Amino acid sequence: MLIFSAILTLLLQHFSDSFIIVLVIFINAFIGYYQEANASNALDKIKSILATNSTVYRDGHRVDIPTKDVVVGDVVFLEAGDKVPADMRLFDTDNVRIQESSLTGESDSIAKNAEVISSDNPALAEQTNMAFAYTSVTSGSATGVVVATGKDTEIGRISENISQTKDSKTPLMRELDGLGKWVSYVIIFASALLFLLGFFLETYSLSVLSLSVVAMIVGSIPEGLPATTSVVLSRGVSDMAKNKNTIIKSLPAVETLGSVDVIATDKTGTLTKNEMTIKDIILNNHTYQVTGNGYTPKGEIIENGNSVQMNDTLKLFLEAGNEANDAQLNQENDKWVLNGEPTDGAFLTAYTKALGTSNNDFYKEIDLLPFDSNFRYIAKLVDDKNGQRKLFIKGSPDKLLSLAKKVDKDFDMDKWNRQVETLSAQGKRVIAVGYQNVDDSVQAITHEQIKQGVHLLGLAGIIDPPRESVMKALREMNGAGIAVKMITGDNPVTAKAIGEQLGLAENIHAVTGAELDGMNKEEFKQAVLDNQVFARTTPQNKFDIIKSLQDSGKVTAMTGDGINDAPALKRADIGVAMGNKGTDIAKESADMVLTDDKFGTLSPAIKEGRRIYDNIKKSIQFLLPTSFAEGLIVAFTILMQNDMPLQPTQLLWINMVSAITIQFAFIFEPGEKDLMKQKPRKTSGSLLNKWDGIRIGWLAALMAILGIIAFELLTANGFSDVFASTVVVNVIVFAKIFYLFSIRTKQPLFSKTLFSNPQAFMIVGIMILLQLGLTYIPFMQGAFYTTGIGVIGWTIAVVAGIIVLALAEIDKFISKKISE
């Protein structure tokens, strides 16, 4: 419509009007483009995800070739540190373990073997004879034949899902589209009707009538709205990157946070630290608790709340767990970093808490038997300083308890099984620890040696501790009406227990991915709504869960860090990836990246999103009355067949310069105190409700009537049309200025919130200086048809503003009472 107005004014030879209208079009386009480009460049482009070279056997020779040249049928050799170049069926393995967490969600590396899997359709995490593209070899070596490359691999299928997932408009964009259409239809209809009325009344010449209609179109269109929305969103993006550890990749996404109904989140590393910690030690006659979380060795062993004296059995338990280990815990830059499996790290940390590092050389290693998923234990053969040779072992309770029964016929199997069940029901991983006294002639560990039996020392209950900020964030989200659903690779009992510990919801129900796969569409949809924990899920499950929530009318956020999360991140209304441990594919698929990897960061980010939406809505409620008032002035004038009180360029000045300048105040406006106590807004409706429409209507009419009265009174008393028109411009501008202080907050004008946004006063000061320039600077007078107005003109403008403010405050008071 602005382009049409520019062409029409050009044909009517109003060149200055045409120039200013075109300038406004370019300003809007530039601001929108610049802010979007600036936001998207906050994240680096996706990096190469596969190793550059792979070791293969061809023509009987072992050679290194570029990974891109690997084909189906190639025999590939893998060793520790390699990235798997393609999906492979392994046929020769040597204690190989592969880290697949980015693909399967399992935190521990998976032990691989060449055995045939008899079950049908095993989950990815259970395909122990397969190696998948993009995963990493953490220990051992293996040889396998390539069965899939490129888009046919598991990661390829995930990428295919991502590419087929279409971006959808955010709730704000849909609401702005609806508002824009409504405003456009009203303006077009009113303009056409007034043109026909004016034409048949023959009050104006065709050129004057055309220019008047152009003035109405230009005046009624809220030209400042796109620019203002972009600037408010852009400021929010910038603030979140600087102060809230959040990178937003597209401007509308920052507001989408504020309308979220459901957050679907990964568990390991997101809700929890992925730092396994021993919290319980159960010996034959004692139950101990261990304080402290994570790998930092700060804490102590207590019993019934009291510190304990180290005894021989407890000391031997800690030493056995420390020695039967294939990991290292090192301090780097004041931070403890684990190199190895999280479960091993838990034992290293507990040992250091209780015994420090001074006893680490008490045992000398003779042999190590690495963890094997077939046997589910790890063992180490050692000599102590007294010359005693021991075999330390730790592993799955069902393995070690049966071994303990072999050396002790009175071993109470039921008692220990109950202890295992109790710890498991608390969401803890249970590891058993034992030992053998062996002869000096034993130089290597064999499974036959271990099968002779072990002396059980006790059990360790291990948790992956929640992040400190998570529980507080969950409370805030529950208070804000946002449901949080946990999607994990854990078993359902453990996952449900962890959900309860975190305070995920008041009543927690769990369902597995396999159970979801067996449901029809309606059952699936209801299960997604009813359950808070989803265990043993596949990437397809995650995608389907997000889609089902959206089909139920929920604005859904998804957090994740792995390749397996990428399709769901792309599908969600707002995908949230982890910036540190997140894969490049996850970050590329997401709309938002948390640079600190903390789920708790979402809570202030959601609050900021709600504040931004609130301020955009306020800016619209602020902008539309004045825009419509300008159109009404033109419309009333045509109907009354009087001289036109405002020129098109004056209307553009009011809409663009004053609107954008004054609306900068909304960028700095703090959020209302109850933002996180409100339920998520309904996104199925319109941006403005019925009461908003009524308020906009009567305010627009009031401003228009004040402007027309001022114009008619001044011209009737001998003042020139230019003088009267300049006063009308200032009447509208001062009405905007005074109305700003009413619309800024829901609280009454004279309350603590009056001075909560000092920038508003500074911006108003700038606007008044601009109005003085418009009124008195010669070249501005020529471009905008203005002149000096003296005390009389300024008094009229200020009084008009006070009237608008007083009536707006009365409306605010009445609407608040009605809502209560």
N, C-alpha and C positions, 0 to 999 in steps of 0.2 A: 504493500500500500504506500510505503514511503517512496519507493521507486516510481510508482505511478504519479505521486504528488510532485516529485522532482521533475518528471517529464512534462507534466501539465504546467507547472510554473515556468519552465523553460520555454514552452510554446507561447505563454502569455508574456514572455520577455521580462519576467521578474528574476533576473539573473542572480542577484544576491540571495534570494530565497532558495533558488535551485541549488546554489553552491553550498549553503548551510545544510540543506536537507541531505545532499549527497555526502557531505562531511560526517553527518550523524550516522549514516549507514556504514561508512568505512570505520568509524570509531567503534561502533558496536561489533562489527566483524573482527576487527583487530584485537579488541579486548578478549573476546571469546576464544579466538584462535591462540593468542599468546598464552593465556592462562592454561588452556588444555595442553599445549605443547610443553610448557614449563613443568606442569605436574607429571606428565608421562615420562619426561627425561630424568625424573628423580630416581628411577630404577635403571640399572645397567641392562643392556640387552642380554638375552639368554646366551650362556656359554656352551662350548662344546661339551657333550655329556658322555662321550665314549673315549676310551683310550686311543691314542694315535696309532699304536702298533700292537700286533698280537703275534704270539708264537704258535706256528702251525707245523704239522708234518705233511710234506708234499714230496712225492717221488722218493720216499725213503729218507728224506733229509729234513732236519729241524731248521726252520727259517723264520725270521721276523718279517711280517708283511703289514701294510697299512690296514687298520681295522675295517675300513670301507671295502676292502677287497676280500674279506672273509665271506665264503659262500656255504650254502647247505651242503653237508657231506665232508667239509673240512674237519680234520682232527686237530683240536686245539689243546695246548698245554697251559695249565694255570698254576701259579704259585703265589705265595703271600705277597700282597701289595698290588696284584694285578686287578684290573677291571675286566669283568666278563664281557667279551665283545658281541656275543649273540646268545640265543637260547641253546643250551647244550644238554645232551643226555650223557651223563658221566659213566664211564666204564672202568676207570681205574682211579682209586682215591688213596691218599696217604694222610690220614688225620686232617683232612681239609675242612675248614669252616668258612662260611660265606656270610657276610653281613647283608641282609635283605630287608632291613627295616624300612628303607625308603619305598620298597615295593609291597611288602606284606604287613608292615606295622609291628613285626616282632622285634623287640629291643635287643635280644641276644643274637649273636652269630649262630647260624644253623650248621650243625655237623652234617656233612654229606657222605654218601656211600654209593656203591654201584648196584645195590640190591634192587630186585624187581619189586614194584609196589603192587600189591594184589587188590587194593580197594579201588572202587570206581569213582571217578571224578574227585580225586583228593584236592584239598585246598592248596594254594600256592605254597603256604608255609609247611605243608606236609609232603611236598614233592622233594624228598631228600636225595633222589638220584638225578636231579636237574640243577643246572646253574642258569641263571637268567641274566640277560643283557642289562647293563648298568650297575649290577651289584658288584661288591668288592670282596676279594679273597683276603681273609684276615690271618689265616694260618694254614700250614700244610700245602699239599699240592694235589693236582688232579689232572686227568686227561679225559676228554669227552669229544663226542661228534656233534657238529652243529646241526640242529634240526629246524631252526628258524632264524631269519635275519630281517632287518628293517621293520617294515610295518607288520610283519607276521609274528614278531616277538611279542611277549607280554607287554613290554613297554610300548611297542608299536601299536598294539590294540588300544592301549590307554591314550596314546597320542591321537589315534583315529577318533576316539570318543570326544577328545578335546576339540578337534577341528570341526566335528559335526555339531558341536554345541554352539548355538547362536547366542550372541549377546542380546539381552533384553533391556528395555528402557527401565530406568530406576523409577521408584514411586514419584519422586519429585518431578522428573521429566514428564511422566504421564500426566501429573496434575497441572504442570505448566502448559503442556500441550492443550489440555482441556480448557484451561483459563484463556489461553491465547485464541483458540477457536471461538469461544463464547464472546470475547471482547471484539474480535474481528467481525463476526456476524452482526453484532449489534451496531458497530460503527458503519459497516457497509449499508445495512438496511436504513439506518437513520440518515446517512449522507444522501443516499438515493432518494429517500422520501422528501428531504428538505430541498434537494435540487429540483425535484418535480414541482413542489409547492412554490418555490421561488420563481421557477420558470413560468408557471401559469399565472402567478400574481403579477408578474412583469414589474416588480419593484426595482430590480437591479438589471443592469446590462448583463449579457451572457458572460463576458470576461470577468466582471466584478462578482457575479454569482459563482462562477467556477472557482475563483480565487477564495471566496468565502467558504465553499465546500472543502477546498484544499485545506484551509485554515482549520476547519472542524476536524478533518481527518488527522491532520498533524497534531492538533491539540488533544484529541481523544486517545490517540495511540500512546501507550506508556513506553516511549522510546528508551527510557532509562532502565527498564526492567531487565533485559538480557545482560546489559553491562553490569548492573548492580548485582544481579544474581551471580554472575561470574566472579566479581570482585569479592563478594561475601564468601563464596565457596573457596576461592583461591586463598583468601586470608586464613580460612579454616584449615586448608591443606598445609599451608606454610607453618601455622602454629602447631599443628599436630606433628609435623616432621621435626620441629625444633624442640618442643616441650613434652610431647607425649610419645616419643619413640615410634612414630607411625608414619609410613610413607603411603600416600594415596596416589594411585596411578591415573585416576580420572576424576574430574571435579565433582560430578554428581554423586560419586560413591561416598564422599564424606558425609553427605546428608542421609544416604540410605541407612547408615549405621543407626541414625536416630529413629528409624521406623521399624527396626528389626523386632520380630515376634519370637523367633527361635534361633538359637545358636547351636549348631552341631559341631562337636569338637573331638579331635583326637585326644587320647589320654596320655600316652607315653611322651614325655618331653614337653607337653603342652599344659595339661593339668598337673602333671607330676614332673619331677626334675630329671627323670631317667638316671638317677643316682641311687642305686640299691643300698639300703641301710638296714643293718641288723638291729631289730628293736627288742627281740626276745631271745634268751638263751635258756633252754630247758635241759637240765641235767637230771640224774636219777632222783635226787632228793631235794633239788633246788630249782626255783624258777626266777631268773634274773631279767631285769629290764636294762636296756642300753639307751642312754640319753644322746641327743645330738642327731643331726640329719646330714645326709650327703657324705661326700668323701673327705670333708675337712675333719681331721681327727680331734675334734673337741667334744667332750662328753665323758661320761663315766658309767660304770656298771653298778646298778643298785638292786636291792631286794627289799620289797615292801616299803619303798620310799627311802631306805637308808643305804649309805655307801657300804660296800662289802670289802672285806679283806681277801686278798688273792689266796686261793687254795690250790692244791695240786691238780685236782680234777678240772677246775675252771681254767687254770693256766695251760694244761695240756690240751683242752678243747680249743683255746685260742691259738695255740702254737700249731695244732693240727690243721685248723682252717687257714692259717697263714701260710703254712708250708705246702699243703695240697692245693697249689695255686699256680696259675700260668699268666699272671698279670703283674703290672707294676704301677705303683702309686707314687707320683713325683710332685714336688712343689715347684711351680713355675709362676714367677711374678706374683707371689703372695696368693696363688690359687692352686689348689690340689687337683691334679689332672690324672685320670686313669688311662692307662694303656692296656687294654684287655677287656674281659667280659665284666659287665656290671655286678654280677653275683660274686665274682672273685674279689672285686673292689670292696664289697661290703665286708668281707672277712679281713682284708688288709687293714681297713679303717678301724674295725672293732679291735683288732690286735694292737694297733698303734695307740688307740685311746687308753687301753688298759695297761700296756706294757712298754709303750714308747718304742724307740728304734734301737735301744742299746743291746737288746737280746737277739737282734736279727742274724748274728753270726754264730749262734749257739748250735745250729744244725748245718751240716754239710750235705749238699745234694749228691746222690748217687745215680738216680734214674727218675724219669718222669713219664707217667702214662697219661697223655692228654685226654680230655673229656671226649667221650664217644657216645653219640645218641643211642646206639644199640645197647650200651651197658649203663649209661646215664651216671657215670661217676668219673672223678679225676683222682689220681693217686701219685704220691711221691715217696721214693725210698731215700732215707736220710741216715746219717750218723750224727749222734749228738757228741758233745765235748767229752762225755764220759765213756765214749766208745760203744755205746749201745746203738744197735741198728734197728730202726723202726720204719714201718710203712704207714704213712698217714693217708687217709682217704676221706673224701666228702662227695656227696651226691644225693640222688633221689632217695627219700625215706623208704619206699617200698623195696628198693634194692638192698640198702644197708640194714634194714630191720631183719630181713630174712637171713642175711649174712651173720648178724648178731645172734640169731637163734641157733646157729651151728656151733658156736663156741660156748653158749650158755643155755642149757636145757631148761632152766627156770626163767628164761627171759620172758617178761610180761608183754607179749605182742599186743594184746588188746589195749593195755594202758598207753603204750606209745602211739598206737593208731589213733586213739582218742585225742591225744595231744596234737597229732598231725591234723586231724579234722577240725579241731578248735582253732588252730592258727590259720588254716585255709579259709574257714568261714569268716575270719577277720580280714580277708583280702591279702593275706601274707603268703609269700613264697616260702616253702619249708625245705631246708637242706639239713641232711643228717651228716654227722661227723664221727669218724671212728679211727682205730689204729690196730696194727699188728706188731708184736715183737717178733723180729725175724732173725735168722742166723746170719753170721758174718759172711757166709759163703754165697748168700743171695746177692747177685750183682745187678739184676734187672727185674723189673716188675712184669708179671704175667697175669692174665685173667685167671689162670689155674691157681696161682698163688693166692689171689684174693678170694677165690671160691672156697678156700679152706675156712673162711670165717673171719670176722673182725670184732673187736671190742667196741661197742657203741659208747661214745662219750656224751652225746646229746644231740639236740635239735636247735636250729637257728630259725627264727621267724623273721623274714626279710620283707621290707616294704620299699616301694618306690615313693619317697615322701612327696606330698603335694607342695607345690610352690607356695611360698609365704603369702603371696598376694591373691591366690586363687580363691580361698574360702571367703575372704572379704568381698571379692568381686562377685562371687556367686550369690552372696547375700544381697548385694546391691541389685544384681540383675533380677533375682526373684522378687525383690521389692518393686522393681520397675516393670513387673509383668512379663519378663522375658524368660522363656523356658530354655534350659540348657540340656542338650542330649549328648551323651558320650558314646562315641563310636570307637571300638577298640578291637585288637586281635586277641585279647585275653579271653580266658574261659569265662562263662557267664557268672559263676559263683564269685570268683575273684573280682570281676568287673563290678558286680552289684555291691559287694562289700566296700570297694573303693569309692563308688558313687555315694554310698551312705556316709562314709568318713568325710568326704568332701562337702556334704550337704547339698548334693546336686538338686534334690527336690524333697518334699516332705515324705512322699511315698514313692519308692523306686521299684520299677518293674523292668525285667531284662528279657531280651529275646535274642536268639542267635541268627546269623546270616542264613544258615541252613533252614531254619524254621521259616524265615521270611520267604525263601525261595519256594517253599511248598504252599504258599498262600495264593489265593486268587486276588484280583485287583482291589476289591472292596475290603477284604480281610487285611491285605497289606497296608492299605491306607489307614485303617483303624488302628492297626498294630503300631504304626509309626507315630500316631498321635498319643497312644496310650502308654508306650514304653519310653523310659528315659535312658536305658542302657542297651546298646546294640553290640553283641559280642561275636567273635569269630567271623568278622565281616570281610567281604571281598570288595575290590574297587567298584564293581558293578552295584553291590549292595549300597555303598555310600552314595553313588550317583542316584539310584532309585529312591533312596530315603529323602534326599534333597528335593527331587522332582515331586515326590508325593506330598511333602510339606508345602511346596509351592502350589500344587493343585488344590490343596485344602485352604488356600488363601493366606498362607503365612509368608511374611517377608523373612527370608532365611539367610543367615550368615553361616559360613563353613570355615573352620580353621583346620590347617594341616601343614605338613612339611614334606611329605613323601611323594614319589611319583604316583603311588596308588591313590593319593588324595586329589591329584590334578583334575580329573574329570568333574568331580563334585565341586571343587573350587571354582571351576569355570561355569558350572551350571548355577551355582548359588547366586542369590541377589547381590551378595557381597562376599567374595572369597578372601580369606585372610591367611596369608602364608607367613612362616617364620623366617626372619631375615638371616639368622646366623646358621642354624642347622637345616634350614629348608633347602630342598633341591632346587636347581634352576627352573625345572619344569613347573614345580609348585608355585614359585614366585612369579613366573611368567603368566600362569593361568589365573592368578589371584588379582583382585582389584586393590588390595591393600596388603602391606608388608609390615609386620611388627619387628622393628630392628633389635628389640631386646628379648624376643622370643617368649614374652610373658603374657599368659592368658589374662592376667589382671589388668594389663594395659587396655584391654577392650572396654572395661567399665568407664574410665574417663573419656575414652574415644566415643562411646555411645552417648555419653552426656554431652560431649562437644557436638556430635551430630544432631542431637535434639536441640541444642542451643542454636545451631546454624539454621535448622529448619524453622525454628521459632522466629528467628530474626529475618529470614527471607519472607515468611508469611507477614510479619509486621511491616516489612518494607513494601510489600504488595498492598497491604491495607492502607499504607501511608501514601503510596504513589497513585493508586487508582482514583481516589476522590478528586485530587487536583487535576488529573488528566481529564476525567469526565466533566469536571467543572468548566474547563476550558472549552470542551466541545459543547456543553450546555449554553455557555455564553454566546457562542456563534449561533447555535440553534435558536435560542430565545430571540436573538437580534433579527434573524431572518424572519421568524414568525411575526415579530413586532414591526418588521419592515423599517428598522432604524439603521443608522450608520454602524459599521462594524467597529467594535471597541478594541479588538486585538488583531495584530498582523501575524501571518504564519511564522515569521522569524522570531517574534516575541513569544509565541507559543512553544517553539522549539527551545528557546532559551529557558523557559520555565521547566520544560520536560527534561531536557538533557543536563544543562549546566547546574541548575538549582537542584534537580532531583538527585543526580549522582553525587553532588557535593554534600547535600544534607544527608543523603542516605549512607554516606560513609560512616555516619554515627552508628548504624546498625552493625557494622563490622566489629566495633568495640563493645557492643552492648553485652553485659554479662548475662548468664542464664538465670531464669527464674529459680527461686530456691527449691521448688517442689518438682523440678524436672525429672529426677530419678525416682519419684514416688508416683508418677503418672503411668498409666498403662500405655503400651505402644499405640500410636494413632492408627485409625482404620485407613488403609490406602485405597480402598475401593470407592471412596467418595470423592468429592471435589476439594480443591484447595481451600475454598472459602465456604462457610456454612451460611444458612439463611440469615442469621443475625448479622454476619459480616456484610452480606449483600445489602441489607437494609441500612446499616451504618454507612456504607460507601455511598449509597443512593442519597440519603438526606444530607450528608456532608458535602457531596458534589453540588447538590442543589443549593445549599446554604452559601458555599463559596461563589457559585455562579451569580446568585441573587445579590450578594454583597458587592461583587465586581460590577454588575450592571447598574445597581443603584448608585454606586460611586461615579460611574461614567455619566449616567443621565443627570445627576445632580450637578456635576462639574460643568458639563456642556450647557446645561440650562442656566447656569450662573455666569456664563461668558467665558469660561476657560476653553482653550483650543482643544481640538480632538487629540492632538499629539500629547498635550499635558494630561488629559483625562485618561488616555490609553496607557501612559507611563504609570499613572497612579493605579490603574487596574492591574498591571503587571506586578506592582509591589504589593497590592492587596492579596493577590494569589500567593505570592512568595511568602509574605509574612503569615498568611493563614497556614502555609506549610510549616513554617518555622515553629509557630506556637503549637500546631497539632502534633509535631514531632515529640514534644515533651509529654503529651498525653498517651500516644501510641507506644512509646518506648517500653512501658511496663504495665502489668496488670494492677500494680499498686496505685493508690491515689497520688496525685501530683506532689503534694507536700508531705513526703515521707522520706525515709532514709535513701530510697532509690533515686531521688532527684539528682544527687551528686555522685551516683555510682558509676557514671560514665562521663568523666571530665572532658574526654575528647569531643563529646557532643557540643559542649559550649564553645570549644575552639573552632569546630566546623561551622557552627552557626555564625561565629564572628567572621570567618572567611566568607561565608555567603553574603553577609551584610556588606562587606567590603566590595564584593563583586556587584551587588545591587547598586552601590554608590558609583562604581565604575560605569555600569550600564546606563545610569541616569545622567552622569555629568561628563564623562570623557567624550570629546567631540566625535572621534571616529566610531565609537560605539553608538552614539546618538544617530549617526548617519546610517549605520548598518541595521539598527533595530528600531528606528523611528521613535526615539525617546527624547526627553528634554528634562531640565531641572524642575522639581515639583515643590520645593520649599517646605515650610513647617506644616501647611495645610495638607499637602499630599502625604507626608510621612505620618501625620496624626491619623488620617483616615486609614492608612495601611495597618498601623499598630492596633487601632481600635477593632478593625475587622479581625485581626489575629486573635485578640483577647476574646471576642465573641465566639469564635470557632473553638478555642481552648476550653472555655467555660461550658459550652454545650457538649463537647466531647467528653469532659470529665463527668457530667451528669449522666450521659449515656453509659459510660464505664461503670458508674455506681449502680445504675439500674440493671445492667446485664449481669453484674456480679451477684446481685441479690436474687435475680431470677435463677441463675445457675446453682445457687446454694439451696 
